[in-house]
């Protein structure tokens, strides 16, 4: 018998001998009564009953009453947990450290954001030099008493005199953009509304900026109505939004989204057209040096991902995965755009090329090598100049700037080290620490290992495992298994205050790099999409089985978690293998796979998920849809679903319906709860105070359900 076969044979014995959940002394909870008003839809000849369709109407009084009743039960349970106070106090202590962004140059000034530790939102500052005095430019904490107004985007004019900034409220994706004078800190009259999935990009002369928006939603549909017909506009400073110029749209393509960015030399407007979340895109441009120049179609075949880097006159540089699933750099002369004239500058390598920037006449290329950052510098002809020395296994980000800059900045973080900001001198190729955080956490007491395990079909999947040094492998360690697996998004080592607290509590943190992500390029992504989405769940289940077989933990001490697409992951895996986990924390998850495309931006996800409108994809979606695969009389893991009332990315109806059905089907005394945050959204811009409260609730819930003892 091979070692792998033997391990899984032992796993089967362990599962058979285990109840899979710690004993719970408390009686079964009395959940709020949830009315069933069945709606039957027929998909390709198959009738599907949806008993909780009424919960999709978030404006209905009955839905609001249901939310209040569920929260009353959940928060009463959480308040009764004796460990919660100690966990909250420790999280507050850990969070209280200074955090900085990487600085950026604009005109004679540098701009940087800083959080002094417990501020709900980071503050934007300007500086005359790297060691100069901070001058407050924008403090979002002054815009609301509870920290729920967030700075969701910003762009400084080329001369450093004007700031365009976007605000989001209560976690919504909708933005309102304003303009502020850097010199006196006062706002100009300009206001741009109903912006979503957009940044702002100033013209070289600072007379206006480009942005994208949707039409104003119908009354009552701002948080649920489908978002179609994105449009690219130009706002001229000092004019009302009603006078903004429509630069580009496609009335015949309601699912196309447009993003406009001005090249660093100010000559070109680069327009990227995407379809949903498909990484493939189209590229158009306009020559801004000519009045009323037409928009020119450059790359319209929708055959690959083309990410504009910079230009040298008419030579446009792109990172692309065309004929290179791990990506490469090419140059296109827009005066001779035929493919026969394209030039490869940096070929595909063994690692996955994720981002490229052009600074100081260098290309800085960020690669992932088994989900760990590697950064290489090349000259503009593609000759390798050297590696950027990074401090260890972790994630690097930044390297922004202009071709003329002599320096750039980047941050580096790992599971046990918060983000340190480095200055990189381009001429010498050396890094120096600019800001290093001081956090009350003994990172030397912990270690991270990267292991590889086989998934169900034999695919080799990497996983990071972090824990205290000297961990005893006795199968009894409380373990939090976190995953995502979708939309070409890569999970890399990153410091998290909640995870630091989890480690201090004696927990093991495991993070696999599932198919569907971008860690190994487009082939890895595609292997976890549409009809192959089950591979993602098999990878995650395989990670759980490996942790149990190798005695890191046992089913009675294993919790799983994930958010958004990761919430779907948790929902699918807890319905497919409920005996494998003691607890589940699905956050803001996509739980109804037959109707997700009918709300806000959900239609955009069909590139990854498929659509129930198609017969073969309907069958695949129904096979794993968490809401539809809950079975009456099953003992599910102790579960706390989390969502928020202003989530207009994954509307809370997904979590509402899943929780209602879970409470109906669940058999056993262990709790299945839903925590519904108010004045919060999908996660971006959530104030520090809310992050601490939610993390304290999650960990206190797991402490009880995994039978842990809190020691700080």
Secondary structure in CASP SS format (residue, H / E / C, confidence):
PFRMAT SS
TARGET T0000
AUTHOR 0000-0000-0000
METHOD secondary structure of the structure
MODEL  1
X C 1.00
X C 1.00
X H 1.00
X H 1.00
X H 1.00
X H 1.00
X H 1.00
X H 1.00
X H 1.00
X H 1.00
X H 1.00
X H 1.00
X H 1.00
X H 1.00
X H 1.00
X H 1.00
X H 1.00
X C 1.00
X C 1.00
X C 1.00
X C 1.00
X C 1.00
X C 1.00
X C 1.00
X C 1.00
X C 1.00
X C 1.00
X C 1.00
X C 1.00
X C 1.00
X C 1.00
X C 1.00
X C 1.00
X C 1.00
X C 1.00
X C 1.00
X C 1.00
X C 1.00
X E 1.00
X E 1.00
X E 1.00
X E 1.00
X E 1.00
X C 1.00
X C 1.00
X E 1.00
X E 1.00
X E 1.00
X E 1.00
X E 1.00
X C 1.00
X C 1.00
X H 1.00
X H 1.00
X H 1.00
X H 1.00
X C 1.00
X C 1.00
X C 1.00
X C 1.00
X H 1.00
X H 1.00
X H 1.00
X H 1.00
X H 1.00
X H 1.00
X H 1.00
X H 1.00
X H 1.00
X H 1.00
X H 1.00
X H 1.00
X H 1.00
X H 1.00
X H 1.00
X H 1.00
X H 1.00
X H 1.00
X H 1.00
X C 1.00
X C 1.00
X C 1.00
X C 1.00
X H 1.00
X H 1.00
X H 1.00
X H 1.00
X H 1.00
X H 1.00
X H 1.00
X H 1.00
X H 1.00
X H 1.00
X H 1.00
X H 1.00
X C 1.00
X C 1.00
X C 1.00
X E 1.00
X E 1.00
X C 1.00
X C 1.00
X C 1.00
X E 1.00
X E 1.00
X E 1.00
X C 1.00
X C 1.00
X E 1.00
X E 1.00
X E 1.00
X E 1.00
X E 1.00
X E 1.00
X E 1.00
X C 1.00
X C 1.00
X C 1.00
X C 1.00
X C 1.00
X C 1.00
X C 1.00
X E 1.00
X E 1.00
X E 1.00
X E 1.00
X E 1.00
X C 1.00
X C 1.00
X C 1.00
X C 1.00
X C 1.00
X C 1.00
X C 1.00
X E 1.00
X E 1.00
X E 1.00
X E 1.00
X E 1.00
X H 1.00
X H 1.00
X H 1.00
X H 1.00
X C 1.00
X C 1.00
X C 1.00
X C 1.00
X C 1.00
X E 1.00
X E 1.00
X E 1.00
X E 1.00
X E 1.00
X E 1.00
X E 1.00
X E 1.00
X C 1.00
X C 1.00
X C 1.00
X C 1.00
X C 1.00
X E 1.00
X E 1.00
X E 1.00
X E 1.00
X E 1.00
X E 1.00
X E 1.00
X E 1.00
X C 1.00
X C 1.00
X C 1.00
X C 1.00
X C 1.00
X E 1.00
X E 1.00
X E 1.00
X E 1.00
X E 1.00
X E 1.00
X E 1.00
X C 1.00
X C 1.00
X C 1.00
X C 1.00
X C 1.00
X E 1.00
X E 1.00
X E 1.00
X E 1.00
X E 1.00
X E 1.00
X E 1.00
X E 1.00
X E 1.00
X C 1.00
X C 1.00
X C 1.00
X C 1.00
X C 1.00
X E 1.00
X E 1.00
X C 1.00
X C 1.00
X C 1.00
X C 1.00
X C 1.00
X E 1.00
X E 1.00
X E 1.00
X E 1.00
X E 1.00
X E 1.00
X C 1.00
X C 1.00
X C 1.00
X C 1.00
X C 1.00
X C 1.00
X C 1.00
X C 1.00
X C 1.00
X C 1.00
X C 1.00
X C 1.00
X C 1.00
X C 1.00
X C 1.00
X C 1.00
X C 1.00
X E 1.00
X E 1.00
X E 1.00
X E 1.00
X E 1.00
X E 1.00
X C 1.00
X C 1.00
X C 1.00
X C 1.00
X H 1.00
X H 1.00
X H 1.00
X C 1.00
X E 1.00
X E 1.00
X E 1.00
X E 1.00
X C 1.00
X C 1.00
X C 1.00
X C 1.00
X C 1.00
X C 1.00
X C 1.00
X E 1.00
X E 1.00
X E 1.00
X E 1.00
X E 1.00
X E 1.00
X E 1.00
X C 1.00
X C 1.00
X C 1.00
X C 1.00
X C 1.00
X E 1.00
X E 1.00
X E 1.00
X E 1.00
X E 1.00
X E 1.00
X E 1.00
X E 1.00
X C 1.00
X C 1.00
X C 1.00
X C 1.00
X C 1.00
X E 1.00
X E 1.00
X E 1.00
X E 1.00
X E 1.00
X E 1.00
X E 1.00
X C 1.00
X C 1.00
X C 1.00
X C 1.00
X C 1.00
X C 1.00
X C 1.00
X E 1.00
X E 1.00
X E 1.00
X E 1.00
X E 1.00
X C 1.00
X C 1.00
X C 1.00
X C 1.00
X C 1.00
X C 1.00
X E 1.00
X E 1.00
X E 1.00
X E 1.00
X E 1.00
X E 1.00
X E 1.00
X C 1.00
X C 1.00
X E 1.00
X E 1.00
X E 1.00
X E 1.00
X E 1.00
X E 1.00
X C 1.00
X C 1.00
X C 1.00
X C 1.00
X C 1.00
X C 1.00
X C 1.00
X E 1.00
X E 1.00
X E 1.00
X E 1.00
X E 1.00
X E 1.00
X C 1.00
X C 1.00
X C 1.00
X C 1.00
X C 1.00
X H 1.00
X H 1.00
X H 1.00
X C 1.00
X E 1.00
X E 1.00
X E 1.00
X E 1.00
X C 1.00
X C 1.00
X C 1.00
X C 1.00
X C 1.00
X E 1.00
X E 1.00
X E 1.00
X E 1.00
X E 1.00
X E 1.00
X E 1.00
X E 1.00
X C 1.00
X C 1.00
X E 1.00
X E 1.00
X E 1.00
X E 1.00
X E 1.00
X E 1.00
X E 1.00
X E 1.00
X C 1.00
X C 1.00
X E 1.00
X E 1.00
X E 1.00
X E 1.00
X E 1.00
X E 1.00
X E 1.00
X E 1.00
X C 1.00
X C 1.00
X C 1.00
X C 1.00
X E 1.00
X E 1.00
X E 1.00
X E 1.00
X E 1.00
X C 1.00
X C 1.00
X C 1.00
X C 1.00
X C 1.00
X C 1.00
X E 1.00
X E 1.00
X E 1.00
X E 1.00
X C 1.00
X C 1.00
X C 1.00
X C 1.00
X C 1.00
X C 1.00
X C 1.00
X C 1.00
X E 1.00
X E 1.00
X E 1.00
X E 1.00
X E 1.00
X E 1.00
X E 1.00
X C 1.00
X C 1.00
X C 1.00
X C 1.00
X C 1.00
X C 1.00
X E 1.00
X E 1.00
X E 1.00
X E 1.00
X E 1.00
X E 1.00
X C 1.00
X C 1.00
X C 1.00
X C 1.00
X E 1.00
X E 1.00
X E 1.00
X E 1.00
X E 1.00
X E 1.00
X C 1.00
X C 1.00
X C 1.00
X C 1.00
X C 1.00
X C 1.00
X C 1.00
X H 1.00
X H 1.00
X H 1.00
X E 1.00
X E 1.00
X E 1.00
X E 1.00
X E 1.00
X E 1.00
X E 1.00
X E 1.00
X E 1.00
X C 1.00
X C 1.00
X C 1.00
X C 1.00
X C 1.00
X E 1.00
X E 1.00
X E 1.00
X E 1.00
X E 1.00
X E 1.00
X E 1.00
X E 1.00
X E 1.00
X C 1.00
X C 1.00
X C 1.00
X C 1.00
X C 1.00
X C 1.00
X C 1.00
X C 1.00
X C 1.00
X C 1.00
X E 1.00
X E 1.00
X E 1.00
X E 1.00
X C 1.00
X C 1.00
X C 1.00
X C 1.00
X C 1.00
X C 1.00
X C 1.00
X C 1.00
X C 1.00
X C 1.00
X C 1.00
X C 1.00
X C 1.00
X C 1.00
X H 1.00
X H 1.00
X H 1.00
X H 1.00
X H 1.00
X H 1.00
X H 1.00
X H 1.00
X C 1.00
X C 1.00
X C 1.00
X E 1.00
X E 1.00
X E 1.00
X E 1.00
X E 1.00
X C 1.00
X C 1.00
X C 1.00
X C 1.00
X C 1.00
X C 1.00
X C 1.00
X C 1.00
X C 1.00
X H 1.00
X H 1.00
X H 1.00
X H 1.00
X H 1.00
X C 1.00
X C 1.00
X C 1.00
X H 1.00
X H 1.00
X H 1.00
X C 1.00
X H 1.00
X H 1.00
X H 1.00
X H 1.00
X H 1.00
X H 1.00
X H 1.00
X H 1.00
X H 1.00
X H 1.00
X H 1.00
X H 1.00
X H 1.00
X H 1.00
X H 1.00
X H 1.00
X C 1.00
X C 1.00
X C 1.00
X C 1.00
X C 1.00
X H 1.00
X H 1.00
X H 1.00
X E 1.00
X E 1.00
X E 1.00
X E 1.00
X E 1.00
X E 1.00
X C 1.00
X H 1.00
X H 1.00
X H 1.00
X H 1.00
X H 1.00
X H 1.00
X H 1.00
X H 1.00
X H 1.00
X H 1.00
X H 1.00
X H 1.00
X C 1.00
X H 1.00
X H 1.00
X H 1.00
X C 1.00
X C 1.00
X E 1.00
X E 1.00
X E 1.00
X E 1.00
X E 1.00
X C 1.00
X C 1.00
X C 1.00
X C 1.00
X C 1.00
X C 1.00
X C 1.00
X C 1.00
X H 1.00
X H 1.00
X H 1.00
X C 1.00
X C 1.00
X C 1.00
X H 1.00
X H 1.00
X H 1.00
X H 1.00
X H 1.00
X H 1.00
X H 1.00
X H 1.00
X C 1.00
X C 1.00
X C 1.00
X C 1.00
X C 1.00
X H 1.00
X H 1.00
X H 1.00
X H 1.00
X H 1.00
X H 1.00
X H 1.00
X H 1.00
X H 1.00
X H 1.00
X C 1.00
X C 1.00
X H 1.00
X H 1.00
X H 1.00
X C 1.00
X C 1.00
X C 1.00
X C 1.00
X E 1.00
X C 1.00
X C 1.00
X C 1.00
X E 1.00
X E 1.00
X E 1.00
X E 1.00
X E 1.00
X E 1.00
X E 1.00
X C 1.00
X C 1.00
X C 1.00
X C 1.00
X C 1.00
X C 1.00
X C 1.00
X C 1.00
X H 1.00
X H 1.00
X H 1.00
X H 1.00
X H 1.00
X H 1.00
X H 1.00
X H 1.00
X H 1.00
X H 1.00
X H 1.00
X H 1.00
X H 1.00
X E 1.00
X C 1.00
X C 1.00
X C 1.00
X C 1.00
X C 1.00
X E 1.00
X E 1.00
X E 1.00
X E 1.00
X E 1.00
X E 1.00
X C 1.00
X C 1.00
X C 1.00
X C 1.00
X C 1.00
X C 1.00
X C 1.00
X C 1.00
X C 1.00
X C 1.00
X H 1.00
X H 1.00
X H 1.00
X H 1.00
X H 1.00
X H 1.00
X H 1.00
X H 1.00
X H 1.00
X H 1.00
X H 1.00
X H 1.00
X H 1.00
X H 1.00
X H 1.00
X H 1.00
X H 1.00
X H 1.00
X C 1.00
X C 1.00
X C 1.00
X C 1.00
X C 1.00
X C 1.00
X C 1.00
END
